[in-house]
Amino acid sequence: MEDKELFWENLLSRDPEKVKSAWLMLPVEYQKDVRGHLVSMVTELDWHPEQVKSAEAALDVIDTMGADH
């Protein structure tokens, strides 16, 4: 569980290097689902505004990395 918590902590850290590292550690077969979850965090009303900002920041980093990652 600790690894999963650390993954999300880094992915939602708003630190581009931590986001990038977390994303690159994620197996490719999970990237679509995790990206979809981040999109849900940005678009659904149930999330705290700080969580939305963190998800937006993560998506910005992920999207600038390109489709290969």
N, C-alpha and C positions, 0 to 999 in steps of 0.2 A: 504493500500500500504506500509505503514511503516514496518509492520511485514514481508512482503515479501522482502523488501529491507534489513532488518536486517538479515533475514534468509540467503540471498545470501552473504551478507557481512561476516557473520560468516562462512558459508560454504567455501568461497574462501579466508579466512583470513590467511591460512597457519599455523594457531595455532591449533595443534591437538585437544586440549580440546574444542575449539569453533566449530571446524568441527564436532567433535563427538556429541556435544550438539545439533547442528543444525540438524544433520542427525537423531538423536533419536527423535527430535520433529516432524519430517516429517512423516505424515501418511504412513503406509506401502504401500498403494495402489499407492502412488506417487514416491516411492523410485526408481523403475525401470526406470521411465521416467527421473527423475532427474539424476540418474547415467548415463543414455544414453546421456543426454545433456553434462555432464562432459566429457564423452568419445569423443563426437563430438568436444568439445572445444580443446581437446588434439590432435585430428587427422585431423581436418579441417584446412585449410590454412588461414582462414579469421580472426583468433583471434590474438590479441596482445601477444607477447611473455610472458609478465607478467601474462596475463590471463591464458595462457597455463600452466605456472608454478603453479599457484594457483589451477587450475583444477587437475593437476597431484598430488599435495599435498593432495587435498581432496580425490581423488581416493585412494591414498596410505592409508589414515586413514580409509576410508570406507572398503577397502578390508581387512585390518588387523582386523576389527571388526567381520568379519565372515558373513556368509550368513543369520544368524538369525536377523541381523539388517539391 
